[in-house]
Amino acid sequence: MHASLHCPYCVKADGFRELIKKAGGEYVCSACGHSANPDDTEWRCCCARCQGMNLYIENAGYSPSESHKRPDRVTPPRESGSHKP
């Protein structure tokens, strides 16, 4: 038996929404469709939010937690004498 599982996206008044257990060991969020299956190590959720996150990570080529390291977010140093007074 697993401890209660919660949706990482949906919040209720008292915390994250609990996932509902379905047949086959799958747990599903009744609000957004996020799913989990703790017994299947190859399980991948196909809800819209997870797919969006996967696409974001795939296209960016980095982890969202490392966004502060993106080269396009680094301001290049100014050349001496090139700034306006």
Summary of the structure (lengths in Angstrom):
residues: 85
radius of gyration: 20.4
end to end distance: 68.1
largest distance: 69.2
contacts: 149
relative contact order: 0.11
helix: 29%
strand: 20%
